[in-house]
Amino acid sequence: MDKTKTFDLSASFKAYDVRGIVGESITAEIVEAVGAAFVDVLNLDGQTVLVGGDMRPSSPEFGKAFANGAARRGANVQLLDLISTDELYYACGALNAAGATFTASHNPAEYNGIKMAKAGAVPISSETGLKEIQALAEQYLNAGAIPEAARRGLIGVQDVLKDYAAYLRSLVDLRGSRPLKVVVDAGNGMAGLTTPAVLGDALLPKLPLEIVPLYFELDGSFPNHPANPLEPENLRDLQAAVVEHGADIGLAFDGDADRCFVIDELGEPVSPSAITGMVARREIARAQGLGEANPTVIHNLLTSRAVPELVERHGGRAVRTRVGHSFIKADMAAEGAIFGGEHSAHFYFRDFWNADTGMLAAMHVLAAMGEQDGPLSELAREYEPYVSSGEINSEIDDKAGAVERVRRDFQSEDVEVDHLDGSTFIATDGSYWFNLRPSNTEPFLRLNVEATDKDTMERVRDRVLAQVRG
């Protein structure tokens, strides 16, 4: 290890994971120290640690470095090779072991990072061990050596893809679906590996699904488009392919395949809020069928108002939470919730150890379609009664001042304001609501508006932005 420089990992250790530029803020040397610190902080000496990675060129090297660091501190490592992030969560849950995967999700090719979980897929954040892992890794790096445990751990190899696919199929049975043509844009990310395993017949018997693959080649340089379906331009190829092939549905996954976006047969996006409502309805019905009288569904405060309305209408209990997967997962556990959804297309399931999985959400949508004859556009309309602005970012220095200007402008209106996460303004007549939320990591103030009709949404949106940007 390099003794000539002082290591400070604060640039790459974020609130929920590690993420940095390969060769600069994340290197094999750093990763090895993080692997050692991971074992020490979580007291994993003598226990099993699972390590995998995505298709980025640096992931195999980083996986081995993390494994070496973990083994030095006495953990027995199972290398899972190429995995999606939700595949790691499956492995941590099914095998009851802590683990890490190397991915930078939807970030550009020059990035890589680490997502970590405790046994049972319990998340690790800055509040639950990540800061301690950072501090100890820095200590090892600055000392120039990782101390050897009394017994060095063993390193083996394990493939969990087939078991992961079989487990998802056990949760949503698609065998009785009507035949569906499904275009899947993997964005050269990990869905190129998991889709044939789960929805295709690569490892398990064929389902009544015709899969039309788009960019299934695993390529961490992302030659076709960034693996970030949250950006509308990255959905255009999928939208065109759905129409061209006369498909029933299009699915787009991000780089590590834990998020899923849905396109209808007309090539139009179906909002993550509508998907949340659709899946929530199915999960509520299933839980009620098993005797759970009032199943709980978590949703963050930026999902459509239609979500809690639907949950309550179908006999569930809706719980609103802050934006961010650590809040959702904590509330899932605390409330015993069956399902949770975010506006960013992260979907969480109690049957999946409260972790997020885009593939399982996609399977629920396919099942909902397969149980009826109508097109997805018609089915989705039931779950999208309101008009949304989507997230609008304004780059300003004085975020608090901007919010105060908006508050003064709307103080004469019949509006309630809450501060669960940023400031949410709710018209008491139910005609609109909007949220202003400062980004924790960028100089942005984020605006989301929803209203009962397009004219109201645009009027409120423009009025708020005039104050924010004025």
Backbone torsions as a table, in degrees:
resi	resn	phi	psi	omega
1	MET	NA	153.2	-175.4
2	ASP	-79.0	114.2	-179.7
3	LYS	-92.5	-2.6	-171.9
4	THR	-87.7	-10.6	-179.2
5	LYS	-130.9	158.6	177.7
6	THR	-95.7	129.8	-177.3
7	PHE	-94.0	130.3	173.0
8	ASP	-130.2	111.7	-173.7
9	LEU	-95.0	11.3	-174.4
10	SER	-65.3	-23.0	179.5
11	ALA	-69.8	-27.8	-176.3
12	SER	-105.4	-18.7	177.8
13	PHE	-86.1	111.9	-178.1
14	LYS	-98.7	-168.5	-177.9
15	ALA	-68.2	-34.8	-173.1
16	TYR	-121.9	-12.7	-176.0
17	ASP	-159.8	-173.7	176.6
18	VAL	-113.5	135.7	-179.0
19	ARG	-154.7	129.1	-179.1
20	GLY	-160.6	-178.9	180.0
21	ILE	-88.4	127.6	-177.1
22	VAL	-60.9	132.4	179.9
23	GLY	87.7	-11.9	178.2
24	GLU	-116.2	-81.0	-177.5
25	SER	-90.2	-5.9	173.0
26	ILE	-140.6	118.1	-178.7
27	THR	-132.9	168.3	178.9
28	ALA	-60.8	-37.8	178.7
29	GLU	-61.7	-45.6	178.9
30	ILE	-63.8	-45.0	-177.4
31	VAL	-61.3	-40.0	179.3
32	GLU	-61.4	-41.2	178.6
33	ALA	-67.3	-36.9	177.7
34	VAL	-65.4	-40.1	177.2
35	GLY	-60.1	-41.9	177.9
36	ALA	-65.4	-45.4	-179.3
37	ALA	-64.9	-35.9	178.0
38	PHE	-57.0	-45.9	179.7
39	VAL	-66.1	-43.0	-176.5
40	ASP	-68.5	-46.2	-176.3
41	VAL	-65.8	-36.9	-178.4
42	LEU	-93.4	5.3	178.8
43	ASN	55.1	54.9	-174.6
44	LEU	-102.9	12.4	176.5
45	ASP	-56.7	125.0	179.9
46	GLY	84.1	-4.7	-179.3
47	GLN	-104.1	172.5	-179.3
48	THR	-88.8	135.8	173.7
49	VAL	-122.3	132.1	-178.7
50	LEU	-99.9	134.1	-178.0
51	VAL	-134.9	125.3	176.5
52	GLY	-137.9	-171.5	179.7
53	GLY	-168.4	164.9	178.7
54	ASP	-90.8	-164.1	-170.0
55	MET	-87.5	7.5	178.9
56	ARG	-66.3	143.5	-174.6
57	PRO	-56.1	-31.0	-177.3
58	SER	-84.3	-11.4	-173.3
59	SER	-60.7	-44.8	179.9
60	PRO	-60.7	-43.8	179.0
61	GLU	-62.7	-43.6	-179.0
62	PHE	-66.7	-38.6	178.2
63	GLY	-59.6	-43.8	179.6
64	LYS	-68.0	-37.8	178.8
65	ALA	-65.0	-43.6	177.7
66	PHE	-61.5	-43.7	179.2
67	ALA	-60.5	-42.1	179.1
68	ASN	-63.1	-43.3	178.7
69	GLY	-63.6	-41.6	179.8
70	ALA	-66.4	-41.9	-179.7
71	ALA	-65.8	-36.0	177.3
72	ARG	-59.0	-31.1	-179.3
73	ARG	-96.4	13.9	168.1
74	GLY	98.2	3.7	178.2
75	ALA	-85.5	149.3	172.7
76	ASN	-95.0	121.6	-171.2
77	VAL	-103.4	135.4	169.5
78	GLN	-110.6	115.5	177.9
79	LEU	-82.0	121.4	-177.2
80	LEU	-93.6	-4.1	179.2
81	ASP	64.0	-139.7	-175.9
82	LEU	-73.8	120.5	178.7
83	ILE	-143.5	153.5	167.2
84	SER	-80.0	164.6	-179.6
85	THR	-65.2	-39.1	179.6
86	ASP	-71.5	-20.4	173.1
87	GLU	-68.1	-37.1	174.6
88	LEU	-62.0	-45.4	-179.8
89	TYR	-60.5	-40.0	176.5
90	TYR	-58.6	-49.3	-176.6
91	ALA	-62.9	-43.1	179.6
92	CYS	-64.1	-33.1	179.0
93	GLY	-78.5	-52.3	-175.0
94	ALA	-67.7	-36.0	-178.2
95	LEU	-96.0	-4.1	-180.0
96	ASN	51.2	52.6	-178.6
97	ALA	-136.8	149.7	175.1
98	ALA	-72.5	156.6	-178.3
99	GLY	-161.5	171.6	179.2
100	ALA	-145.9	146.1	173.4
101	THR	-131.6	145.5	-178.9
102	PHE	-95.7	114.8	-179.3
103	THR	-163.0	152.0	169.1
104	ALA	-118.6	23.7	174.4
105	SER	54.2	-116.3	-175.9
106	HIS	-94.7	4.0	-178.1
107	ASN	-69.0	158.8	-178.3
108	PRO	-60.7	171.0	-169.8
109	ALA	-60.8	-29.8	-175.4
110	GLU	-75.3	-5.7	-178.8
111	TYR	-97.6	153.8	161.8
112	ASN	-148.9	172.1	-177.6
113	GLY	-168.6	-173.7	-177.6
114	ILE	-133.4	127.8	168.2
115	LYS	-108.3	130.2	-174.5
116	MET	-122.3	150.4	177.4
117	ALA	-144.7	150.8	174.2
118	LYS	-83.2	173.5	175.6
119	ALA	-54.8	142.9	-176.6
120	GLY	79.0	13.6	179.6
121	ALA	62.5	24.2	176.3
122	VAL	-69.1	126.9	-173.8
123	PRO	-69.3	152.4	174.3
124	ILE	-113.5	124.9	178.5
125	SER	-129.2	-177.4	179.8
126	SER	-62.5	-21.5	-179.1
127	GLU	-92.7	-9.9	-175.7
128	THR	-129.7	37.2	172.3
129	GLY	125.7	-19.6	-175.3
130	LEU	-66.1	-39.1	179.0
131	LYS	-65.1	-39.0	179.3
132	GLU	-67.5	-38.1	176.6
133	ILE	-63.3	-43.2	177.6
134	GLN	-59.0	-49.4	-176.2
135	ALA	-61.9	-42.7	-178.3
136	LEU	-71.5	-37.6	176.6
137	ALA	-61.5	-42.7	176.8
138	GLU	-61.2	-40.0	179.6
139	GLN	-61.8	-45.4	179.2
140	TYR	-64.3	-43.1	-178.9
141	LEU	-64.6	-43.4	-177.8
142	ASN	-72.7	-25.1	175.1
143	ALA	-77.7	-19.2	178.2
144	GLY	85.3	6.6	-178.8
145	ALA	-161.5	148.6	172.0
146	ILE	-100.3	122.5	-179.8
147	PRO	-66.4	144.2	179.8
148	GLU	-83.8	136.4	174.2
149	ALA	-71.2	166.5	179.5
150	ALA	-58.4	-35.9	176.5
151	ARG	-130.7	118.4	178.5
152	ARG	-69.1	138.3	179.8
153	GLY	-73.5	163.1	178.6
154	LEU	-95.0	152.6	177.8
155	ILE	-120.2	121.9	178.5
156	GLY	-125.8	-176.3	-177.9
157	VAL	-127.0	138.7	179.7
158	GLN	-143.9	138.7	178.4
159	ASP	-109.8	121.5	-177.3
160	VAL	-112.4	5.0	-172.4
161	LEU	-60.4	-46.2	-177.6
162	LYS	-65.3	-41.8	179.5
163	ASP	-65.5	-39.6	176.2
164	TYR	-59.7	-48.1	-179.3
165	ALA	-62.7	-43.7	-179.6
166	ALA	-65.0	-37.5	179.8
167	TYR	-65.1	-45.4	178.7
168	LEU	-61.0	-41.4	178.8
169	ARG	-65.0	-27.8	177.8
170	SER	-71.7	-23.0	-179.2
171	LEU	-85.9	-33.9	178.3
172	VAL	-133.0	111.9	-176.8
173	ASP	-90.2	109.4	-178.3
174	LEU	-98.7	4.9	-174.6
175	ARG	-64.3	-29.9	-178.7
176	GLY	-94.4	8.5	-179.4
177	SER	-66.8	151.2	167.6
178	ARG	-65.8	155.5	-179.6
179	PRO	-60.1	134.5	-179.7
180	LEU	-131.2	139.9	173.2
181	LYS	-99.9	122.5	-171.1
182	VAL	-123.7	118.6	172.0
183	VAL	-91.8	129.2	-179.8
184	VAL	-120.9	121.1	174.3
185	ASP	-98.9	106.0	-179.8
186	ALA	-84.7	-9.1	178.2
187	GLY	59.3	27.4	-175.3
188	ASN	63.3	18.0	179.7
189	GLY	-102.1	-164.7	-169.3
190	MET	-68.9	-17.6	175.6
191	ALA	-64.1	-19.2	174.3
192	GLY	-64.7	-22.9	176.4
193	LEU	-96.0	-41.3	-173.7
194	THR	-79.3	-31.9	-178.5
195	THR	-61.8	-49.3	177.7
196	PRO	-61.0	-29.3	-179.2
197	ALA	-75.5	-40.4	-174.1
198	VAL	-90.8	-50.0	-174.5
199	LEU	-96.5	-21.6	-179.7
200	GLY	-98.0	-161.0	-178.0
201	ASP	-118.5	29.5	-179.5
202	ALA	-65.7	-37.2	-176.2
203	LEU	-126.8	-21.0	-174.7
204	LEU	-129.5	166.8	-178.7
205	PRO	-57.7	151.8	-175.9
206	LYS	-66.1	140.6	174.1
207	LEU	-100.6	165.4	178.4
208	PRO	-75.4	48.8	-178.8
209	LEU	-124.6	132.5	171.0
210	GLU	-101.3	112.0	-177.1
211	ILE	-92.8	123.6	174.0
212	VAL	-102.9	107.9	-173.3
213	PRO	-81.8	140.0	175.9
214	LEU	-130.4	115.4	176.4
215	TYR	58.9	52.7	178.3
216	PHE	-84.4	-11.7	-179.5
217	GLU	-67.7	124.6	-180.0
218	LEU	-71.0	115.8	-175.3
219	ASP	-152.7	103.6	-177.1
220	GLY	-70.9	-0.4	173.5
221	SER	-90.0	-4.5	177.3
222	PHE	48.9	66.4	-172.7
223	PRO	-71.0	-17.4	-174.7
224	ASN	-99.8	-47.3	173.5
225	HIS	-166.7	158.6	177.5
226	PRO	-58.3	144.3	-178.1
227	ALA	-84.7	55.7	-179.4
228	ASN	-131.9	86.8	-175.8
229	PRO	-70.8	-3.6	174.9
230	LEU	-67.0	-26.1	178.0
231	GLU	-86.6	123.0	-174.2
232	PRO	-55.4	-34.9	-177.5
233	GLU	-65.4	-23.5	-179.7
234	ASN	-80.6	-4.3	177.8
235	LEU	-98.3	-7.7	-170.1
236	ARG	-63.0	-40.8	179.3
237	ASP	-63.1	-41.1	179.0
238	LEU	-65.3	-44.2	180.0
239	GLN	-59.2	-44.0	179.4
240	ALA	-65.3	-40.1	-177.6
241	ALA	-68.1	-37.3	178.6
242	VAL	-60.2	-46.5	-179.8
243	VAL	-67.5	-44.3	-178.3
244	GLU	-59.8	-41.6	-176.5
245	HIS	-89.5	-1.6	-176.7
246	GLY	60.1	38.6	-174.9
247	ALA	-78.0	161.1	177.6
248	ASP	-83.0	-26.5	-173.3
249	ILE	-162.5	152.9	171.9
250	GLY	-123.5	140.4	178.2
251	LEU	-122.3	132.6	176.7
252	ALA	-122.8	128.1	179.4
253	PHE	-111.1	152.3	173.3
254	ASP	-81.8	-178.8	-169.7
255	GLY	-57.4	-41.1	-179.2
256	ASP	-98.8	7.8	169.5
257	ALA	63.5	25.9	175.3
258	ASP	-94.7	-11.3	175.7
259	ARG	-114.9	146.4	179.9
260	CYS	-135.1	130.7	174.4
261	PHE	-111.5	148.5	-171.8
262	VAL	-120.8	137.4	177.4
263	ILE	-118.7	135.6	179.6
264	ASP	-84.0	179.6	-173.8
265	GLU	-67.1	-15.9	177.7
266	LEU	-89.9	-1.8	-178.1
267	GLY	87.0	13.4	-178.4
268	GLU	-99.5	139.9	178.5
269	PRO	-66.3	141.6	170.5
270	VAL	-100.6	124.9	-172.2
271	SER	-64.4	147.3	174.6
272	PRO	-56.4	-28.5	176.3
273	SER	-65.9	-40.5	177.5
274	ALA	-64.7	-39.6	177.0
275	ILE	-64.3	-41.2	177.1
276	THR	-57.4	-46.3	179.1
277	GLY	-62.7	-43.1	-178.1
278	MET	-63.2	-46.8	-179.3
279	VAL	-69.3	-40.0	-179.9
280	ALA	-58.8	-42.6	-179.3
281	ARG	-60.8	-42.5	179.9
282	ARG	-67.8	-42.9	-177.8
283	GLU	-70.0	-35.2	176.1
284	ILE	-62.8	-46.9	-179.0
285	ALA	-61.8	-40.5	-179.2
286	ARG	-66.1	-45.1	-179.7
287	ALA	-64.5	-40.2	178.4
288	GLN	-64.2	-36.3	177.5
289	GLY	-63.8	-23.8	178.4
290	LEU	-95.8	7.7	173.8
291	GLY	98.7	7.0	179.1
292	GLU	-87.1	111.2	-168.6
293	ALA	-68.0	-42.4	-170.7
294	ASN	-136.3	69.4	-173.1
295	PRO	-61.9	143.6	-177.7
296	THR	-96.4	136.2	175.4
297	VAL	-122.9	130.4	178.5
298	ILE	-95.5	139.7	172.3
299	HIS	-143.9	144.3	178.5
300	ASN	-80.3	166.6	-169.0
301	LEU	-72.6	-5.0	178.2
302	LEU	-97.2	-5.5	174.7
303	THR	-70.6	160.8	-179.1
304	SER	-59.6	148.4	173.9
305	ARG	-60.4	-20.6	178.9
306	ALA	-62.4	-27.2	-176.9
307	VAL	-65.5	-57.8	179.7
308	PRO	-63.2	-32.6	178.2
309	GLU	-62.4	-44.3	-179.9
310	LEU	-66.2	-43.2	-179.3
311	VAL	-58.0	-48.6	-178.9
312	GLU	-65.6	-38.1	-178.5
313	ARG	-62.8	-32.5	-177.2
314	HIS	-98.5	16.8	172.0
315	GLY	87.3	15.0	176.6
316	GLY	-99.6	178.0	176.8
317	ARG	-119.9	122.1	-177.8
318	ALA	-95.3	131.5	177.4
319	VAL	-122.0	123.5	-176.7
320	ARG	-90.9	139.1	-177.7
321	THR	-137.2	170.1	176.7
322	ARG	-69.7	164.6	176.7
323	VAL	-74.7	139.1	177.3
324	GLY	124.1	134.0	-170.4
325	HIS	-67.7	-25.8	179.2
326	SER	-68.0	-34.7	177.8
327	PHE	-69.8	-43.7	179.5
328	ILE	-60.6	-49.0	-176.7
329	LYS	-64.4	-38.5	178.1
330	ALA	-64.2	-43.0	179.8
331	ASP	-70.8	-34.3	175.1
332	MET	-56.7	-46.8	-178.5
333	ALA	-68.7	-45.9	-176.4
334	ALA	-64.8	-36.9	-175.5
335	GLU	-93.7	-7.5	-174.7
336	GLY	63.5	33.5	-173.7
337	ALA	-69.0	147.2	178.5
338	ILE	-83.4	-24.9	-172.5
339	PHE	-159.4	151.0	174.1
340	GLY	-143.3	144.0	-179.6
341	GLY	-135.5	146.9	177.1
342	GLU	-122.1	156.2	179.1
343	HIS	-64.9	-17.1	-177.4
344	SER	-90.7	9.0	177.0
345	ALA	74.2	29.7	165.5
346	HIS	-96.2	130.8	-177.3
347	PHE	-128.5	129.0	-170.4
348	TYR	-117.0	142.7	-175.3
349	PHE	-133.6	133.6	176.2
350	ARG	-59.9	-38.6	-179.7
351	ASP	-72.7	-2.8	177.0
352	PHE	-119.4	39.4	177.3
353	TRP	58.3	34.2	-179.8
354	ASN	63.5	12.1	-178.4
355	ALA	-92.5	167.1	-178.5
356	ASP	-93.5	141.0	177.6
357	THR	-149.4	114.9	177.6
358	GLY	-68.0	-34.0	-176.9
359	MET	-65.2	-41.9	-179.7
360	LEU	-66.7	-38.7	176.1
361	ALA	-61.4	-42.7	178.3
362	ALA	-60.4	-40.1	179.8
363	MET	-64.4	-37.1	175.9
364	HIS	-63.0	-41.8	178.7
365	VAL	-64.3	-43.7	177.6
366	LEU	-60.8	-40.4	179.2
367	ALA	-65.7	-41.9	178.6
368	ALA	-61.6	-40.4	177.5
369	MET	-68.9	-42.1	-175.7
370	GLY	-67.8	-17.3	-178.9
371	GLU	-89.3	-5.6	179.8
372	GLN	-141.6	169.2	-171.4
373	ASP	-97.2	-15.2	-174.5
374	GLY	-73.9	163.8	177.8
375	PRO	-74.8	162.3	-178.2
376	LEU	-62.5	-36.7	-178.9
377	SER	-58.4	-38.6	-179.9
378	GLU	-71.9	-42.7	179.4
379	LEU	-63.2	-42.2	-176.3
380	ALA	-68.8	-29.6	-176.9
381	ARG	-58.9	-32.2	179.6
382	GLU	-64.0	-26.1	-175.7
383	TYR	-101.5	1.4	-178.2
384	GLU	-128.4	65.4	-177.5
385	PRO	-77.8	-13.1	-175.3
386	TYR	-112.9	167.0	-179.4
387	VAL	-108.6	128.4	-174.5
388	SER	-116.5	149.3	177.8
389	SER	-83.6	-17.9	-165.5
390	GLY	72.5	175.9	-176.6
391	GLU	-83.7	126.5	-179.3
392	ILE	-117.0	123.2	-177.9
393	ASN	-99.4	135.7	173.0
394	SER	-121.8	124.7	-178.6
395	GLU	-89.6	104.5	-179.1
396	ILE	-139.9	153.6	-178.1
397	ASP	-82.5	-46.5	-176.2
398	ASP	-95.3	81.0	-177.7
399	LYS	-66.2	-42.7	-178.4
400	ALA	-61.8	-39.6	178.4
401	GLY	-63.7	-38.9	179.5
402	ALA	-65.1	-43.0	179.1
403	VAL	-64.2	-38.4	179.2
404	GLU	-64.9	-37.7	177.2
405	ARG	-62.7	-41.2	178.2
406	VAL	-65.2	-43.8	-179.8
407	ARG	-58.7	-43.4	179.7
408	ARG	-65.2	-38.7	-178.2
409	ASP	-65.8	-33.0	-176.2
410	PHE	-99.8	3.5	-173.8
411	GLN	-68.5	-23.2	178.2
412	SER	-81.8	-10.7	-180.0
413	GLU	-83.0	162.1	175.7
414	ASP	-85.7	81.4	-171.6
415	VAL	-131.8	136.7	171.9
416	GLU	-100.1	146.9	-179.8
417	VAL	-125.7	131.2	170.9
418	ASP	-124.4	162.4	-171.8
419	HIS	-126.4	37.7	177.6
420	LEU	-59.9	-42.1	-179.4
421	ASP	-154.9	101.0	-168.8
422	GLY	73.2	-145.0	179.3
423	SER	-128.3	123.6	178.7
424	THR	-110.5	122.1	-179.9
425	PHE	-102.9	123.9	-175.3
426	ILE	-124.2	116.6	176.7
427	ALA	-67.0	128.6	-174.7
428	THR	-68.4	-18.6	176.5
429	ASP	-85.1	0.7	175.9
430	GLY	79.3	8.4	-174.8
431	SER	-78.6	-24.2	178.7
432	TYR	-161.7	162.7	166.7
433	TRP	-148.0	153.4	172.9
434	PHE	-148.3	153.9	179.8
435	ASN	-124.3	133.4	172.0
436	LEU	-113.9	122.3	-172.9
437	ARG	-138.3	121.1	177.6
438	PRO	-72.6	138.1	175.1
439	SER	-69.3	143.1	177.6
440	ASN	-80.2	-19.3	-171.0
441	THR	-119.6	-13.1	-177.0
442	GLU	-133.3	162.1	-178.0
443	PRO	-80.9	45.9	-175.2
444	PHE	-112.2	144.9	164.5
445	LEU	-108.2	122.8	-173.0
446	ARG	-101.0	130.9	179.9
447	LEU	-115.4	131.6	170.1
448	ASN	-127.7	127.2	179.9
449	VAL	-121.4	140.5	172.4
450	GLU	-138.1	141.9	-177.7
451	ALA	-147.0	170.1	-178.9
452	THR	-75.2	-19.0	178.1
453	ASP	-149.7	164.5	-174.0
454	LYS	-64.4	-42.0	-178.0
455	ASP	-60.9	-44.5	179.3
456	THR	-64.2	-44.5	179.7
457	MET	-58.1	-47.7	-176.7
458	GLU	-67.1	-37.9	179.2
459	ARG	-63.8	-47.1	-179.8
460	VAL	-66.8	-44.4	179.0
461	ARG	-55.1	-50.2	-176.4
462	ASP	-67.8	-35.5	178.9
463	ARG	-66.8	-43.0	178.5
464	VAL	-64.7	-46.7	-177.4
465	LEU	-64.4	-31.4	177.4
466	ALA	-63.4	-37.4	177.4
467	GLN	-75.7	-41.7	-178.0
468	VAL	-63.2	-45.7	-173.7
469	ARG	-93.6	-2.1	-178.1
470	GLY	-76.3	NA	NA
